[in-house]
Amino acid sequence: MPLYKCQVCNFVFEGPQPPDRCPKCGAPRERFTLLSDQEAELIKRSRKSNYLHMRAASLLREFLAIADELIQENLDPPCVRIANEEKDFALTTLQKITAELESHMKKGRWG
């Protein structure tokens, strides 16, 4: 299915032809351009990459909750130390994912 990009707001539409009006900004159909196969492939790959990053971020948030619960249980010092290490890892990785997604958006790779 071809991809069309609104030249006003960068909304990407997938379909046999662009919509009469952009669903995001209301620009007329004439403001859409057909993306090349190469551009469309990059957007599709970016969408997948972004989805996977967001999925990982969701799992890391669960991981943080588990680490917090382990810390609160305070069973023994080694257990708490490991939970704190897990928490640090999850927080740092979430920040990396956020930065990566932001760089994707700045490069127009949000899709």
C-alpha positions in Angstrom: 0.0 0.0 0.0 1.5 3.4 -1.0 2.3 6.1 1.6 1.5 9.7 1.1 2.9 12.6 3.2 1.1 15.9 3.9 3.5 18.7 3.0 1.9 21.0 5.6 2.1 18.9 8.8 4.1 15.7 7.8 1.2 13.4 8.5 1.8 10.1 6.7 -1.2 8.4 5.2 -1.3 4.8 4.0 -3.8 4.0 1.3 -4.5 3.7 -2.4 -4.8 7.5 -2.7 -4.5 10.4 -0.3 -7.5 11.5 1.7 -9.6 14.5 0.5 -8.3 16.4 3.5 -5.4 15.7 5.9 -6.8 14.1 9.1 -4.4 16.0 11.2 -4.3 19.6 9.8 -7.1 19.7 7.2 -4.9 20.5 4.2 -6.4 19.5 0.8 -5.5 16.3 -1.0 -3.2 18.4 -3.4 -0.8 19.0 -0.4 0.0 15.2 -0.2 2.9 13.7 -2.1 3.5 10.1 -2.9 6.6 8.8 -1.0 9.2 6.8 -2.9 9.6 3.1 -2.2 12.8 3.9 -0.3 11.1 6.6 1.8 8.2 4.4 2.5 10.4 1.5 3.5 12.3 3.8 5.9 9.1 4.9 7.5 7.9 1.3 7.9 11.2 0.3 9.5 11.1 3.3 11.7 7.6 2.5 12.9 8.7 -1.0 13.8 11.8 0.3 15.6 9.8 2.9 17.5 7.2 0.3 18.5 9.9 -2.0 19.8 11.5 0.8 21.8 8.1 1.8 23.3 7.3 -1.9 24.1 10.7 -2.2 25.9 10.0 1.0 27.8 6.7 -0.4 29.0 8.4 -3.6 30.2 11.1 -1.5 31.9 8.3 0.4 33.8 7.0 -2.9 35.0 10.6 -3.9 36.0 10.8 -0.6 38.0 7.7 -1.5 39.9 9.0 -4.9 40.7 12.4 -3.5 41.9 10.5 -1.0 44.1 8.5 -3.8 45.6 11.6 -5.8 46.3 13.2 -2.8 47.9 10.2 -2.2 50.1 10.2 -5.9 51.2 13.7 -5.3 52.5 14.3 -9.0 52.9 18.0 -8.8 53.3 20.8 -6.4 52.2 22.0 -8.4 49.1 18.4 -8.6 47.8 17.9 -4.9 48.3 21.3 -4.2 46.6 20.3 -6.2 43.5 16.9 -4.5 43.4 18.6 -1.1 43.5 20.9 -2.1 40.7 17.9 -3.3 38.7 16.1 0.0 39.3 19.2 2.0 38.2 19.5 -0.1 35.1 15.8 0.4 34.2 15.9 4.2 34.8 19.0 4.6 32.7 17.7 2.5 29.9 14.3 4.4 29.9 16.2 7.6 29.6 18.3 6.2 26.6 15.1 5.0 24.9 13.5 8.4 25.4 16.6 10.1 23.9 16.6 7.7 20.9 12.9 8.2 20.2 13.4 12.0 20.3 16.3 11.7 17.8 14.0 9.7 15.6 11.4 12.4 15.7 14.0 15.1 14.9 15.1 13.1 11.9 11.5 12.7 10.7 11.6 9.0 11.5 8.5 8.8 13.6 6.4 7.6 10.7 
